[in-house]
């Protein structure tokens, strides 16, 4: 398993490095920090719900819609930047948006 996961938090349980890594990561996942992400989740999910309501008589491809939702949430929670990937409509817009975000 260590060959697959490397020498990290999951594969190296115990020891000085594990304790240090866990201590550093625990701050990022404290209840207060997680609570600060809730408005981001709510806003991103609101965009998704609006998209789905607009397509209420069409087939909804859940996995296709969840990728941009996840990207929007991760991008804003980690960098503070709103990516608005869910609002991009065409493939050419998505490609331009991806180039801009890179």
C-alpha positions as CSV (number, residue, x, y, z in Angstrom):
1,X,0.0,0.0,0.0
2,X,2.9,2.4,0.8
3,X,4.2,2.0,-2.8
4,X,0.8,3.3,-4.1
5,X,0.2,6.1,-1.5
6,X,3.8,7.1,-0.9
7,X,5.1,8.3,2.4
8,X,2.2,10.5,3.6
9,X,-0.4,11.0,6.2
10,X,-2.4,7.9,5.4
11,X,0.4,5.4,4.8
12,X,2.7,6.6,7.6
13,X,0.6,6.4,10.7
14,X,2.5,7.3,13.8
15,X,6.0,8.8,14.1
16,X,7.3,12.3,14.2
17,X,6.5,13.2,10.6
18,X,2.9,11.9,10.9
19,X,2.4,13.9,14.0
20,X,3.7,17.1,12.4
21,X,1.6,16.6,9.2
22,X,-1.5,15.8,11.2
23,X,-1.0,18.9,13.4
24,X,-0.6,21.1,10.3
25,X,-3.7,19.7,8.6
26,X,-5.9,19.8,11.7
27,X,-5.9,23.6,11.5
28,X,-7.4,23.5,8.0
29,X,-10.2,21.2,9.1
30,X,-11.1,22.7,12.4
31,X,-14.8,23.3,13.1
32,X,-14.4,27.0,12.7
33,X,-12.6,26.7,9.4
34,X,-15.2,24.2,8.0
35,X,-18.0,26.5,9.2
36,X,-16.5,29.3,7.1
37,X,-16.9,27.1,4.0
38,X,-20.7,26.7,4.4
39,X,-21.7,29.9,2.5
40,X,-19.5,28.7,-0.4
41,X,-21.3,25.3,-0.4
42,X,-24.7,27.0,-0.3
43,X,-23.9,29.4,-3.1
44,X,-22.5,26.7,-5.3
45,X,-25.4,24.4,-4.7
46,X,-27.8,27.2,-5.4
47,X,-26.3,27.6,-8.8
48,X,-26.7,23.9,-9.4
49,X,-30.3,23.9,-8.3
50,X,-31.1,26.8,-10.6
51,X,-29.5,24.9,-13.5
52,X,-31.5,21.8,-12.7
53,X,-34.8,23.7,-12.4
54,X,-34.2,25.3,-15.8
55,X,-33.9,21.7,-17.2
56,X,-36.8,20.3,-15.2
57,X,-38.2,18.5,-18.3
58,X,-34.9,17.3,-19.6
59,X,-32.6,14.5,-18.6
60,X,-30.1,15.7,-16.0
61,X,-26.6,14.2,-16.1
62,X,-25.6,14.4,-12.5
63,X,-22.0,13.5,-12.8
64,X,-21.4,16.1,-15.5
65,X,-22.9,18.8,-13.3
66,X,-21.1,17.8,-10.1
67,X,-17.6,18.3,-11.6
68,X,-18.0,22.0,-12.1
69,X,-19.8,22.2,-8.7
70,X,-16.8,20.5,-7.0
71,X,-14.3,22.7,-8.8
72,X,-16.2,25.9,-7.8
73,X,-16.3,24.9,-4.2
74,X,-12.6,23.7,-4.0
75,X,-11.4,26.8,-5.9
76,X,-13.1,29.2,-3.6
77,X,-12.4,27.4,-0.4
78,X,-8.7,27.0,-1.2
79,X,-7.9,30.3,-3.0
80,X,-10.8,32.6,-2.2
81,X,-11.4,33.1,-6.0
82,X,-14.8,32.4,-7.5
83,X,-14.4,30.3,-10.6
84,X,-18.0,30.2,-11.7
85,X,-17.4,27.0,-13.8
86,X,-21.0,26.1,-13.4
87,X,-22.1,29.1,-15.3
88,X,-20.0,28.4,-18.4
89,X,-22.3,27.1,-21.2
90,X,-20.4,26.1,-24.3
91,X,-17.3,24.0,-24.9
92,X,-15.4,27.0,-26.3
93,X,-16.3,29.0,-23.2
94,X,-15.2,26.1,-21.0
95,X,-11.9,25.9,-22.8
96,X,-11.3,29.7,-22.6
97,X,-12.3,29.5,-18.9
98,X,-9.8,26.7,-18.2
99,X,-7.1,28.7,-19.9
100,X,-7.9,31.7,-17.8
101,X,-7.9,29.7,-14.6
102,X,-4.6,28.1,-15.4
